[in-house]
Amino acid sequence: MSRTARLDSAHITPSAHYTGYIWYRHRLAEAPFVTPFGRLAYGVLAPVSWGARVAFGLDLERLLLQRHLLIDARLHEAIQQRGVCQVVEIACGLSPRGRRFCARYPELRYLEADLPPMAARKRLLLHEEGWLDTRHQVHPVDILAQQGANDLQALFAGLDREAPLLVITEGLVNYFALPVIEAFWSRLAAQMRRFPSATYLTDLYPDLQEHPRYRQLRWGIDLVGRLTRGRYYLHYRNDREIAEGFGDCGFREVRVHGPKELGTGQVEAWPGLVRVVEARV
Ligand SMILES: C[S@@+](CC[C@H](N)C(=O)[O-])C[C@H]1O[C@@H](n2cnc3c(N)ncnc32)[C@H](O)[C@@H]1O
């Protein structure tokens, strides 16, 4: 299963270079996180992104920033208010979050994880910069693996079972059909229940059919699907359905956050498209 599954979603990996460049452009990442492919992809897509902004008011870069900053805000809160001291970021790609949070919180343990090739690349990057140490590490994982060296059980094996845990996925869940990602969420919730308290944070794009920019959103979604040589799915139609869906996967307490929480600098004139789900087991 693991090998097939890895092949099934490996086409998603190049998108991590593009988002990695976006974080750098907005001063969220240091230069080593930039790859030549990320820079190239940004340049090639710049006219499309400009067109979408001018013609439809759809600002892809802002959309990405909203999700990243919302997750950051929830993570700061979890560390400062709820004593979270170990974080697992699955599908980390070239995200600089682990680096930034380890620099800010000297007691924090941060485990990044991705498909084996991307995990190897990220480990090398952190190692070359001298940022890899016992509390900041990278492991391979395949969220589709139900058993084996890259499954969730192997990823969580070295964590402290007595300490609160927080798990992140960003830019991942909408690449998978709902039954596939719900099966992952159920396996994740089962692993998280082994800790005294555990929170899951993920961005999610719902199917907001009443949204004033729904047609443009569909266009953007299809484009992302084509660019990543796969499909991009929208999950659930509103916050209530999100809460019910996560409840069915074994999460007990679900809060749904939106871009309004970020304050004026990052908010659109029209309702935001991205949600950040904060779910506890
Ligand atoms: C759009 S990128 C997002 C990267 C990063 N989280 C960010 O926001 O910049 C999607 C990431 O998901 C990873 N990925 C794809 N399929 C996966 C799987 N089955 N298991 C774990 N990670 C996967 C890719 O390798 C890639 O790094």
The ligand as an SDF file (V2000), in Angstrom:
LIG
                    3D

 27 29  0  0  0  0  0  0  0  0999 V2000
    1.3820   22.2110   -1.4490 C   0  0  0  0  0  0  0  0  0  0  0  0
    2.7510   21.4230   -0.6870 S   0  0  0  0  0  0  0  0  0  0  0  0
    2.6380   22.2240    0.9040 C   0  0  0  0  0  0  0  0  0  0  0  0
    3.9630   22.2770    1.5940 C   0  0  0  0  0  0  0  0  0  0  0  0
    3.9740   23.0930    2.8890 C   0  0  0  0  0  0  0  0  0  0  0  0
    3.0880   22.5180    3.8740 N   0  0  0  0  0  0  0  0  0  0  0  0
    3.5830   24.5190    2.6010 C   0  0  0  0  0  0  0  0  0  0  0  0
    2.4710   24.9290    2.9650 O   0  0  0  0  0  0  0  0  0  0  0  0
    4.3870   25.2470    2.0270 O   0  0  0  0  0  0  0  0  0  0  0  0
    2.1290   19.7830   -0.3540 C   0  0  0  0  0  0  0  0  0  0  0  0
    3.1090   18.8530    0.3720 C   0  0  0  0  0  0  0  0  0  0  0  0
    2.4500   17.6130    0.6540 O   0  0  0  0  0  0  0  0  0  0  0  0
    3.3870   16.5780    0.5240 C   0  0  0  0  0  0  0  0  0  0  0  0
    2.6680   15.3040    0.3180 N   0  0  0  0  0  0  0  0  0  0  0  0
    2.0330   14.8790   -0.7910 C   0  0  0  0  0  0  0  0  0  0  0  0
    1.5140   13.6580   -0.6080 N   0  0  0  0  0  0  0  0  0  0  0  0
    1.8390   13.2810    0.6660 C   0  0  0  0  0  0  0  0  0  0  0  0
    1.6200   12.1040    1.4280 C   0  0  0  0  0  0  0  0  0  0  0  0
    0.9640   11.0660    0.9200 N   0  0  0  0  0  0  0  0  0  0  0  0
    2.1050   12.0480    2.6830 N   0  0  0  0  0  0  0  0  0  0  0  0
    2.8020   13.1030    3.2060 C   0  0  0  0  0  0  0  0  0  0  0  0
    3.0460   14.2520    2.5290 N   0  0  0  0  0  0  0  0  0  0  0  0
    2.5780   14.3380    1.2610 C   0  0  0  0  0  0  0  0  0  0  0  0
    4.1960   17.0070   -0.6810 C   0  0  0  0  0  0  0  0  0  0  0  0
    5.4240   16.3040   -0.7800 O   0  0  0  0  0  0  0  0  0  0  0  0
    4.3460   18.4990   -0.4280 C   0  0  0  0  0  0  0  0  0  0  0  0
    5.5050   18.7880    0.3130 O   0  0  0  0  0  0  0  0  0  0  0  0
  1  2  1  0
  2  3  1  0
  2 10  1  0
  3  4  1  0
  4  5  1  0
  5  6  1  0
  5  7  1  0
  7  8  2  0
  7  9  1  0
 10 11  1  0
 11 12  1  0
 11 26  1  0
 12 13  1  0
 13 14  1  0
 13 24  1  0
 14 15  1  0
 14 23  1  0
 15 16  2  0
 16 17  1  0
 17 18  1  0
 17 23  2  0
 18 19  1  0
 18 20  2  0
 20 21  1  0
 21 22  2  0
 22 23  1  0
 24 25  1  0
 24 26  1  0
 26 27  1  0
M  CHG  2   2   1   9  -1
M  END
$$$$
